[in-house]
Amino acid sequence: YHISSIYSLKPVWIGVKTTHENNEKYNKTTQSISNDSHKFSSYEVFSGIGDSTKVFLQAGYKHRINDSLQNMRLQEVSKSHTYYLNSQLIKNTNSKLELFANYRLLKNKDKQKEDEKTLNTRLLYQQFLWNKIINLNTTYETSSGKLAQQEFTYIEVNPGEGKYTWNDYNQNGIQELEEFEISPYPDQAKFIRVLLPNQVYVKTNQTRFSQLLNINFSQWQNKKGFKKFLSHFHNQTSYLIEKKIAKNGHDFHFNPFSSYENELASNINFRNTLFFNRGKQRYTTSYTYLSSRNKNLLSTGLQEHKINSHVLDLNHKIQESWLISQKTQFNTTENWAANFSNRDYELDAFLANPKISYLLGDNTRFSIFYQYQLQENKKSTKEHLTQHKLGAAFMFANTQKYTFNGEFNYIYNKFDGNALSPVAYQMLQGLQPEKNFTWTLLAQRKLTDFLDLNFSYFGRKSKNSNTIHTGSIQLRAYF
């Protein structure tokens, strides 16, 4: 049962809340209490000032007593003391600031179990500047938790129903964890990853900081001079840093930018895109810089993946029927696995992809394109790829009834190195050296307002393999 009372003397309020739950379950066969039975009592007092829909500040204290099954009856196992702060300190048309903090001390009845101290905080700040041309969004969070040293295995399913493929790199006929890759083609997607029950957890302190910055000068498009020039530009920046650090005693960590020797997992991502004539049809250009680093703790050990990328996209419409596109990209990709040296690589890549499209109305398009790509493994002199890709595509749509998409590609891979290796699989994207052909056809038919019929067909052919055809039909209902 639950009892609560709130006494308000605006803008100040005081509240009391009491909650009791007794969840006893019995096995009718053995007439004994079930193992998942539990009981708790919670007592809370809080006070605040202000309007909870506008600007306010609230603080409170909660005491909770937990009972669990001990010696075939419910007994007290722990009690906790929680202190919290919840507030919205600024709220207007241009600014918003929220702050939340929660500190909990858990005392175990069993003296052999260590008491736990946890701290969770969250700071949210939003700001519009310069008549909303600049938009800032800042988030800072800390939390205490546990990270599983997750164990997993792979189970074979029907082709197309999985996500992973198995490559027997050492040709011993044994499926090993380091031999599974994410499949780029549905016919090879024959395995799913299944997490195993795991009782090994590492206590962690987690910190997270994110920053979004949006600068949009488009509202100056009717101005003159320098403001008119700036109206063509739009910039989006995002930065995220998240770290999980092994907890040592009752220590807390607040600085996500520091380096820690006991760092177990991290996610660092920076992305900036500068647009010119965004959303327009003449000289539309974007330049994107991406830098990311991900570290994860698995039962097989630590793994780390890094990407640095520069991408320049150009789109320009000539008259009403022709669209010219050019994509240029420079990438550096690094992978490191603590216990699998064959998965360590550092790939430098260059890609150029010109494309020309003929627009026959708003919903019909025919395209031809060429892609040139170079890749080289800097950690070894054995793997080098020069790829030439020539293709054609079409799109035809009646938005009220049906949509058709198709593509055909000729791909020539000049590859030096061992084609049966993890790094080669990444470079070739599941294809083979020398000549390759791939084609796709996708169709969608709208039957009713609630039913769609989807058809997909994929095919590919390599020099030393048979032609592979994969198709599926899907009936989708909307409720």
Secondary structure as GFF3:
##gff-version 3
##sequence-region A 1 479
A	DSSP	beta_strand	2	9	.	.	.	ID=ss1
A	DSSP	beta_strand	12	23	.	.	.	ID=ss2
A	DSSP	beta_strand	26	27	.	.	.	ID=ss3
A	DSSP	beta_strand	32	33	.	.	.	ID=ss4
A	DSSP	beta_strand	38	50	.	.	.	ID=ss5
A	DSSP	beta_strand	56	70	.	.	.	ID=ss6
A	DSSP	beta_strand	73	91	.	.	.	ID=ss7
A	DSSP	beta_strand	95	108	.	.	.	ID=ss8
A	DSSP	beta_strand	116	129	.	.	.	ID=ss9
A	DSSP	beta_strand	134	148	.	.	.	ID=ss10
A	DSSP	beta_strand	152	156	.	.	.	ID=ss11
A	DSSP	beta_strand	164	166	.	.	.	ID=ss12
A	DSSP	three_ten_helix	177	179	.	.	.	ID=ss13
A	DSSP	beta_strand	180	182	.	.	.	ID=ss14
A	DSSP	three_ten_helix	186	188	.	.	.	ID=ss15
A	DSSP	beta_strand	191	195	.	.	.	ID=ss16
A	DSSP	beta_strand	201	216	.	.	.	ID=ss17
A	DSSP	three_ten_helix	218	220	.	.	.	ID=ss18
A	DSSP	alpha_helix	226	230	.	.	.	ID=ss19
A	DSSP	beta_strand	233	246	.	.	.	ID=ss20
A	DSSP	beta_strand	263	276	.	.	.	ID=ss21
A	DSSP	beta_strand	284	298	.	.	.	ID=ss22
A	DSSP	beta_strand	301	318	.	.	.	ID=ss23
A	DSSP	beta_strand	322	337	.	.	.	ID=ss24
A	DSSP	three_ten_helix	341	343	.	.	.	ID=ss25
A	DSSP	beta_strand	345	359	.	.	.	ID=ss26
A	DSSP	beta_strand	364	377	.	.	.	ID=ss27
A	DSSP	beta_strand	384	398	.	.	.	ID=ss28
A	DSSP	beta_strand	402	416	.	.	.	ID=ss29
A	DSSP	alpha_helix	422	428	.	.	.	ID=ss30
A	DSSP	beta_strand	434	446	.	.	.	ID=ss31
A	DSSP	beta_strand	451	462	.	.	.	ID=ss32
A	DSSP	beta_strand	468	477	.	.	.	ID=ss33
###
